[in-house]
Amino acid sequence: MGNVDVSNDIDFKNNKKCIISLFLGILSIITSLVALGLILGIIGLIYGFLGLKEVNRSKQKGKAIIGIICCILGVLLTVMFSTMAGNAFLN
């Protein structure tokens, strides 16, 4: 009874930012047809890098890296769709 494992609580607290980054990354991909994807992607990148910095101590980087990749993809898709829409509008 004296040995209580609190490592799961610490890992979960560190993973909150990673999970937020992953969620915002997925939302930025879904909303990449409108400018909202760019905003969500940038906010998700910030949370992803903060979460990755915290998670480096507990050696659970997967969610943070996937969140960062999804955010980058969401930002790139938003820029690509905006550029295509701008070119179509001008022509």
N, C-alpha and C positions, 0 to 999 in steps of 0.2 A: 504494500500500500504506500510505502514511502517513495517509490520510484514512479514519478508521473512524467510521461513523455509530452512535452509541450512543443516539440518541433513542428507538428502539423499546424498548430496555431500560428507560429512564426511564418511558416511557408505560405499559409493562406493570406496573412496580412501583407506579405510581400507580393503575392500574386494578384492582389486587387487591381493594381495599376496595369498589370499585364492583361488581365481579363478585360478591363475597360478599353485598353488599346486594341485588343482583338475585336471587341464589339464595335468600336468606332471604325475600325478598318473595314469590317464587313459592311457596316452602314455606308461608308464612303464609297465602296464598290457599287452597292445597290443604288445609291443616289448620285452616281457619277454623271448622269445625264443632265443634272441641274447643278448649279454652282455650290449647292450644299455639300457635295462630295468633297470639294476642296477644303472647306472649313473643317469638316469632320476628320478628314485625313490628317490635316496639320495638328489638330488637337490630339488625335490618336497617336501621332508620331511623338509628341511631347510625352504623353503618358507611357508610350512604349519604351522610350529611352530612359525615363525615370525608373520604370519597373525593371528594365534590364540592369540598371545600375544596382538596384536593391537585390535583385535575384542572383546576381553574380556571387553573392556570399553563400547562398543556399544551393547553388549548382542546379537550378531548374530554369533553364533559359528558353525552353521550347515555346511556351505561350508568348513570351515577350518577342521573340524573333518572328514568329508567325504574325503577331499583331503588327509589328513594324513593316513586314512585307505586305500585308493587306493594306495598310495605310498608304504605303508608297504606290501600290498598284491603284488604289482609289484616287490618289492625287494625279497620277499619270493619266488615268482614264478620263478624269474630269477635264484636264488640260487638253487632251486629245479631242474629246467631244466638243469642247468649247471652240477649239481652233477649227474643227470641221464645220461647226454651225456658223462660225463667223465667215469662213470662206464661202459657204453656200449662200449666206445672206448678202455678201458683197457681190457675188456673181449673179 
